[in-house]
Amino acid sequence: MYGLLNFLATLIEFYSYAIIVYILMSWFPNARDTKVGQFLANICEPYLEPFRRFIPPIGMIDISPIVALLVLRFATNGLYALFNMLNLV
């Protein structure tokens, strides 16, 4: 079971990095139009969209990705807590 927990935590960590790279690509012109940008958009936008619906931008700054990353962090911590609670680790 420890291997499953590590796999899920690593998967969430890589997804968090993908979101960070996707967000940073918005600072560079036409970066999201590349194949890498389109790939990241396909995997990140479905997750970010619900946060963007409920969290309005502050001026020109979109803070919804920060909240989305925090939710991923809480999910990782929740997985560890769940596995510890069930004595699976």
DSSP file (Angstrom, degrees, kcal/mol; ACC not computed):
  #  RESIDUE AA STRUCTURE BP1 BP2  ACC     N-H-->O    O-->H-N    N-H-->O    O-->H-N    TCO  KAPPA ALPHA  PHI   PSI    X-CA   Y-CA   Z-CA
    1    1 A M     >        0   0    0      0, 0.0     4,-2.2     0, 0.0     5,-0.2   0.000 360.0 360.0 360.0 -29.3    0.0    0.0    0.0
    2    2 A Y  H  >  +     0   0    0      1,-0.2     4,-2.4     2,-0.2     5,-0.2   0.868 360.0  55.0 -63.7 -34.0    2.9    2.3    0.6
    3    3 A G  H  > S+     0   0    0      2,-0.2     4,-2.3     1,-0.2    -1,-0.2   0.881 106.6  50.4 -64.9 -38.8    3.8    2.1   -3.1
    4    4 A L  H  > S+     0   0    0      2,-0.2     4,-2.6     1,-0.2     5,-0.2   0.914 110.4  49.8 -64.7 -43.1    0.3    3.2   -4.1
    5    5 A L  H  X S+     0   0    0     -4,-2.2     4,-2.6     1,-0.2     5,-0.2   0.927 112.2  47.3 -61.8 -45.5    0.5    6.2   -1.7
    6    6 A N  H  X S+     0   0    0     -4,-2.4     4,-2.4     2,-0.2    -1,-0.2   0.901 111.5  51.4 -62.9 -40.5    3.9    7.2   -3.1
    7    7 A F  H  X S+     0   0    0     -4,-2.3     4,-2.5     2,-0.2    -2,-0.2   0.938 112.6  45.1 -61.6 -47.5    2.6    6.8   -6.7
    8    8 A L  H  X S+     0   0    0     -4,-2.6     4,-2.3     2,-0.2    -2,-0.2   0.906 113.8  49.2 -64.8 -41.8   -0.5    9.0   -6.0
    9    9 A A  H  X S+     0   0    0     -4,-2.6     4,-2.0    -5,-0.2    -1,-0.2   0.895 112.9  47.7 -64.7 -39.8    1.6   11.6   -4.2
   10   10 A T  H  X S+     0   0    0     -4,-2.4     4,-2.6    -5,-0.2    -2,-0.2   0.894 110.3  52.3 -67.8 -39.9    4.1   11.7   -7.0
   11   11 A L  H  X S+     0   0    0     -4,-2.5     4,-2.1     1,-0.2    -2,-0.2   0.916 110.9  47.1 -61.9 -43.8    1.4   12.0   -9.6
   12   12 A I  H  X S+     0   0    0     -4,-2.3     4,-2.2     2,-0.2    -1,-0.2   0.884 111.3  52.3 -65.2 -38.3   -0.2   14.9   -7.8
   13   13 A E  H  X S+     0   0    0     -4,-2.0     4,-2.2     2,-0.2    -2,-0.2   0.927 110.2  47.0 -64.7 -45.0    3.2   16.6   -7.5
   14   14 A F  H  X S+     0   0    0     -4,-2.6     4,-2.2     1,-0.2    -1,-0.2   0.885 111.3  52.1 -63.4 -37.8    3.9   16.2  -11.2
   15   15 A Y  H  X S+     0   0    0     -4,-2.1     4,-2.1     2,-0.2    -1,-0.2   0.892 107.7  52.3 -65.2 -38.6    0.5   17.6  -12.0
   16   16 A S  H  X S+     0   0    0     -4,-2.2     4,-2.2     1,-0.2    -2,-0.2   0.913 109.5  49.3 -61.7 -42.8    1.2   20.6   -9.7
   17   17 A Y  H  X S+     0   0    0     -4,-2.2     4,-2.6     1,-0.2    -2,-0.2   0.889 108.4  53.6 -63.7 -38.4    4.4   21.2  -11.6
   18   18 A A  H  X S+     0   0    0     -4,-2.2     4,-2.4     1,-0.2    -1,-0.2   0.905 108.9  49.1 -62.5 -40.7    2.5   21.0  -14.9
   19   19 A I  H  X S+     0   0    0     -4,-2.1     4,-2.5     2,-0.2    -2,-0.2   0.913 110.5  50.5 -64.8 -42.1    0.1   23.7  -13.6
   20   20 A I  H  X S+     0   0    0     -4,-2.2     4,-2.5     2,-0.2    -2,-0.2   0.929 112.1  46.6 -62.0 -45.2    2.9   25.9  -12.6
   21   21 A V  H  X S+     0   0    0     -4,-2.6     4,-1.8     1,-0.2    -1,-0.2   0.909 111.9  51.8 -62.9 -41.4    4.6   25.6  -16.0
   22   22 A Y  H  X S+     0   0    0     -4,-2.4     4,-0.5    -5,-0.2    -2,-0.2   0.900 111.0  47.4 -62.4 -41.1    1.3   26.3  -17.7
   23   23 A I  H >< S+     0   0    0     -4,-2.5     3,-1.3     1,-0.2     4,-0.3   0.920 110.7  51.1 -66.5 -43.8    0.8   29.4  -15.6
   24   24 A L  H >< S+     0   0    0     -4,-2.5     3,-1.6     1,-0.3     4,-0.3   0.799  98.9  66.6 -65.5 -27.1    4.3   30.6  -16.3
   25   25 A M  H >< S+     0   0    0     -4,-1.8     3,-1.2     1,-0.3     6,-0.4   0.750  87.0  69.7 -64.9 -21.9    3.8   30.1  -20.0
   26   26 A S  T << S+     0   0    0     -3,-1.3    -1,-0.3    -4,-0.5    -2,-0.2   0.699  89.5  63.2 -69.5 -16.4    1.2   32.9  -19.9
   27   27 A W  T <  S+     0   0    0     -3,-1.6    -1,-0.2    -4,-0.3    -2,-0.2   0.652  95.7  67.9 -79.9 -15.4    4.0   35.4  -19.3
   28   28 A F  S X  S-     0   0    0     -3,-1.2     3,-1.6    -4,-0.3     4,-0.4  -0.901  92.8-109.9-111.2 132.2    5.6   34.6  -22.7
   29   29 A P  T 3  S-     0   0    0      0, 0.0    -2,-0.1     0, 0.0    -3,-0.0  -0.331  95.9  -4.4 -62.0 135.0    3.9   35.6  -26.0
   30   30 A N  T >  S+     0   0    0      1,-0.1     3,-0.7    -4,-0.1     4,-0.3   0.554  92.1 124.5  62.5  12.0    2.6   32.7  -28.0
   31   31 A A  G X  S+     0   0    0     -3,-1.6     3,-1.0    -6,-0.4     6,-0.5   0.857  72.2  53.0 -68.9 -33.2    4.0   30.1  -25.6
   32   32 A R  G 3  S+     0   0    0     -4,-0.4    -1,-0.2    -7,-0.3     9,-0.1   0.599  98.4  65.9 -78.1  -9.3    0.6   28.5  -25.1
   33   33 A D  G <  S+     0   0    0     -3,-0.7    -1,-0.2     4,-0.1    -2,-0.2   0.562  84.1  93.4 -86.5  -8.8    0.3   28.1  -28.9
   34   34 A T  S <> S-     0   0    0     -3,-1.0     4,-2.5    -4,-0.3     5,-0.2  -0.251  94.5-103.8 -75.5 170.9    3.1   25.6  -29.0
   35   35 A K  H  > S+     0   0    0      2,-0.2     4,-2.3     1,-0.2     5,-0.2   0.887 124.2  49.8 -63.7 -38.5    2.6   21.9  -28.9
   36   36 A V  H  > S+     0   0    0      2,-0.2     4,-2.7     1,-0.2    -1,-0.2   0.922 111.0  49.7 -65.4 -43.1    3.8   21.8  -25.3
   37   37 A G  H  > S+     0   0    0     -6,-0.5     4,-2.1     1,-0.2    -2,-0.2   0.890 111.8  47.8 -62.3 -40.6    1.4   24.7  -24.4
   38   38 A Q  H  X S+     0   0    0     -4,-2.5     4,-2.1     2,-0.2    -1,-0.2   0.884 111.4  50.7 -68.6 -38.3   -1.5   22.9  -26.0
   39   39 A F  H  X S+     0   0    0     -4,-2.3     4,-1.6     2,-0.2    -2,-0.2   0.939 112.2  46.5 -63.1 -46.7   -0.7   19.7  -24.2
   40   40 A L  H  X S+     0   0    0     -4,-2.7     4,-2.5     1,-0.2     5,-0.4   0.872 110.4  53.8 -64.4 -35.8   -0.5   21.5  -20.9
   41   41 A A  H  X S+     0   0    0     -4,-2.1     4,-1.9     1,-0.2    -1,-0.2   0.903 106.4  53.0 -63.6 -40.0   -3.8   23.3  -21.7
   42   42 A N  H  < S+     0   0    0     -4,-2.1    -1,-0.2     1,-0.2    -2,-0.2   0.841 118.7  34.1 -65.4 -33.1   -5.5   20.0  -22.4
   43   43 A I  H  < S+     0   0    0     -4,-1.6     4,-0.3    -5,-0.1    -2,-0.2   0.733 126.0  38.1 -95.2 -21.7   -4.4   18.5  -19.0
   44   44 A C  H >X S+     0   0    0     -4,-2.5     4,-2.3    -5,-0.2     3,-0.7   0.839 102.9  64.2 -97.6 -38.3   -4.6   21.7  -16.8
   45   45 A E  H 3X S+     0   0    0     -4,-1.9     4,-2.6    -5,-0.4    -3,-0.1   0.872  96.2  57.1 -60.4 -40.7   -7.6   23.6  -18.0
   46   46 A P  H 34 S+     0   0    0      0, 0.0    -1,-0.2     0, 0.0    -2,-0.1   0.864 114.2  41.1 -59.5 -32.0  -10.3   21.0  -17.1
   47   47 A Y  H <> S+     0   0    0     -3,-0.7     4,-0.5    -4,-0.3    -2,-0.2   0.867 118.1  45.4 -79.9 -37.8   -9.0   21.2  -13.5
   48   48 A L  H  X S+     0   0    0     -4,-2.3     4,-2.0     1,-0.2     3,-0.4   0.782  95.9  76.2 -77.5 -27.3   -8.5   25.0  -13.4
   49   49 A E  H  X S+     0   0    0     -4,-2.6     4,-1.6     1,-0.2    -1,-0.2   0.887  91.6  50.8 -57.1 -47.0  -11.8   25.9  -15.0
   50   50 A P  H  > S+     0   0    0      0, 0.0     4,-1.2     0, 0.0    -1,-0.2   0.879 110.9  50.5 -60.7 -34.4  -14.1   25.3  -11.9
   51   51 A F  H  X S+     0   0    0     -4,-0.5     4,-2.1    -3,-0.4    -2,-0.2   0.884 108.0  52.6 -68.6 -37.0  -11.8   27.5   -9.8
   52   52 A R  H  < S+     0   0    0     -4,-2.0    -1,-0.2     1,-0.2    -3,-0.1   0.797 104.6  56.9 -69.1 -27.8  -11.9   30.3  -12.4
   53   53 A R  H  < S+     0   0    0     -4,-1.6    -1,-0.2    -5,-0.2    -2,-0.2   0.867 117.6  31.8 -69.0 -35.0  -15.7   30.2  -12.3
   54   54 A F  H  < S+     0   0    0     -4,-1.2    -2,-0.2    -3,-0.2    -1,-0.2   0.691 114.0  59.4 -98.7 -20.7  -15.9   30.8   -8.6
   55   55 A I  S  < S-     0   0    0     -4,-2.1     9,-0.2    -5,-0.1    -1,-0.2  -0.909  75.2-150.3-114.3 107.0  -12.8   33.0   -8.0
   56   56 A P        -     0   0    0      0, 0.0     7,-0.3     0, 0.0    -3,-0.1  -0.395  27.6 -99.4 -73.6 152.6  -12.8   36.2   -9.9
   57   57 A P        -     0   0    0      0, 0.0     2,-0.9     0, 0.0     5,-0.2  -0.373  26.4-128.1 -67.2 149.7   -9.5   37.8  -11.0
   58   58 A I  B >  S-A   61   0A   0      3,-2.7     3,-2.1    -3,-0.1     2,-0.5  -0.864  72.2 -53.0 -98.8 101.7   -8.1   40.6   -8.8
   59   59 A G  T 3  S-     0   0    0     -2,-0.9     0, 0.0     1,-0.3     0, 0.0  -0.559 122.8 -20.6  66.4-120.1   -7.4   43.3  -11.4
   60   60 A M  T 3  S+     0   0    0     -2,-0.5     2,-0.5    -3,-0.0    -1,-0.3   0.350 119.9  96.8 -98.7   3.8   -5.3   41.6  -14.0
   61   61 A I  B <   -A   58   0A   0     -3,-2.1    -3,-2.7     2,-0.0     2,-0.8  -0.846  60.6-153.0-105.3 125.0   -4.1   38.8  -11.7
   62   62 A D        +     0   0    0     -2,-0.5     4,-0.2    -5,-0.2   -10,-0.0  -0.842  15.2 176.9 -94.1 110.9   -5.9   35.4  -11.7
   63   63 A I    >>  +     0   0    0     -2,-0.8     4,-1.5    -7,-0.3     3,-0.7   0.472  56.5  95.8 -94.0  -1.8   -5.4   33.9   -8.3
   64   64 A S  H 3> S+     0   0    0     -9,-0.2     4,-2.4     1,-0.2    -1,-0.2   0.842  78.5  57.8 -60.7 -34.2   -7.5   30.8   -9.0
   65   65 A P  H 3> S+     0   0    0      0, 0.0     4,-2.4     0, 0.0    -1,-0.2   0.859 103.1  55.0 -64.2 -30.7   -4.4   28.7   -9.9
   66   66 A I  H <> S+     0   0    0     -3,-0.7     4,-2.1     2,-0.2    -2,-0.2   0.932 110.2  45.0 -64.5 -44.1   -3.0   29.4   -6.4
   67   67 A V  H  X S+     0   0    0     -4,-1.5     4,-2.3     2,-0.2    -1,-0.2   0.893 111.6  53.3 -65.1 -39.5   -6.2   28.0   -4.9
   68   68 A A  H  X S+     0   0    0     -4,-2.4     4,-1.8     1,-0.2    -2,-0.2   0.896 109.3  48.4 -63.3 -39.8   -6.1   25.1   -7.2
   69   69 A L  H  X S+     0   0    0     -4,-2.4     4,-2.1     2,-0.2    -1,-0.2   0.879 109.5  52.8 -67.8 -37.3   -2.5   24.3   -6.2
   70   70 A L  H  X S+     0   0    0     -4,-2.1     4,-2.7     2,-0.2    -2,-0.2   0.896 106.9  52.8 -63.5 -39.2   -3.5   24.6   -2.5
   71   71 A V  H  X S+     0   0    0     -4,-2.3     4,-2.2     1,-0.2    -1,-0.2   0.900 108.5  50.1 -63.1 -40.2   -6.3   22.1   -3.1
   72   72 A L  H  X S+     0   0    0     -4,-1.8     4,-2.1     2,-0.2    -1,-0.2   0.900 110.6  50.0 -63.8 -39.4   -3.9   19.6   -4.6
   73   73 A R  H  X S+     0   0    0     -4,-2.1     4,-2.4     1,-0.2    -2,-0.2   0.921 111.1  48.5 -64.3 -43.5   -1.6   20.1   -1.6
   74   74 A F  H  X S+     0   0    0     -4,-2.7     4,-2.5     1,-0.2    -1,-0.2   0.859 109.0  54.5 -64.6 -34.5   -4.5   19.4    0.8
   75   75 A A  H  X S+     0   0    0     -4,-2.2     4,-2.2     2,-0.2    -1,-0.2   0.910 108.4  48.4 -65.2 -41.4   -5.4   16.4   -1.3
   76   76 A T  H  X S+     0   0    0     -4,-2.1     4,-2.1     2,-0.2    -2,-0.2   0.938 113.3  46.7 -63.0 -46.4   -1.9   15.0   -0.8
   77   77 A N  H  X S+     0   0    0     -4,-2.4     4,-2.4     1,-0.2    -2,-0.2   0.880 111.3  52.9 -63.0 -37.2   -2.0   15.7    2.9
   78   78 A G  H  X S+     0   0    0     -4,-2.5     4,-2.7     2,-0.2    -1,-0.2   0.875 106.4  52.7 -65.2 -38.2   -5.4   14.1    3.1
   79   79 A L  H  X S+     0   0    0     -4,-2.2     4,-2.7     2,-0.2     5,-0.2   0.934 110.6  47.1 -62.0 -45.8   -4.2   10.9    1.3
   80   80 A Y  H  X S+     0   0    0     -4,-2.1     4,-2.3     1,-0.2    -2,-0.2   0.921 113.7  48.2 -62.0 -42.7   -1.4   10.6    3.9
   81   81 A A  H  X S+     0   0    0     -4,-2.4     4,-2.7     2,-0.2    -2,-0.2   0.907 112.1  49.2 -64.3 -41.5   -3.8   11.2    6.7
   82   82 A L  H  X S+     0   0    0     -4,-2.7     4,-2.2     2,-0.2    -2,-0.2   0.926 112.1  47.3 -63.7 -45.6   -6.2    8.6    5.3
   83   83 A F  H  <>S+     0   0    0     -4,-2.7     5,-3.0     1,-0.2     6,-0.8   0.884 114.7  47.3 -64.8 -37.2   -3.6    6.0    4.8
   84   84 A N  H ><5S+     0   0    0     -4,-2.3     3,-1.1    -5,-0.2    -2,-0.2   0.902 110.9  51.5 -68.9 -40.1   -2.3    6.6    8.3
   85   85 A M  H 3<5S+     0   0    0     -4,-2.7    -2,-0.2     1,-0.3    -1,-0.2   0.876 113.0  44.5 -64.6 -37.7   -5.8    6.5    9.8
   86   86 A L  T 3<5S-     0   0    0     -4,-2.2    -1,-0.3    -5,-0.2    -2,-0.2   0.396 111.0-123.5 -86.8   3.4   -6.5    3.2    8.1
   87   87 A N  T < 5S+     0   0    0     -3,-1.1    -3,-0.2    -4,-0.1    -2,-0.1   0.875  70.4 133.8  56.0  40.5   -3.0    1.9    9.2
   88   88 A L      <       0   0    0     -5,-3.0    -4,-0.2    -6,-0.2   -86,-0.2   0.547 360.0 360.0 -94.9  -9.5   -2.1    1.1    5.6
   89   89 A V              0   0    0     -6,-0.8    -1,-0.2   -88,-0.1    -5,-0.1   0.411 360.0 360.0-105.5 360.0    1.3    2.7    5.7
